[in-house]
Amino acid sequence: MDKSRTIIIVIMDVLLLAELVFAIWLSHDDPNAIAWTFSKAFVPLALATVVGARLAVRRWSPPLSGEIYRPMGIMGPRG
């Protein structure tokens, strides 16, 4: 995996973790509406982060190599 793709994935992971913490913090006040408040805060942010990361990977990272990896063991390339 190349460096740009790795950086994008790490940034996406950090953002998702921050959004999760924010949604939990936001929803801890009202015990009757924890699930609704958490979902209302987390789902749109997480969806935007994942879609943005996918677009960034497509735009800024080079395509993966088209070669199929074939290990060469004891039997050689035909084995």
Summary of the structure (lengths in Angstrom):
residues: 79
radius of gyration: 20.3
end to end distance: 27.5
largest distance: 65.5
contacts: 165
relative contact order: 0.15
helix: 70%
strand: 3%
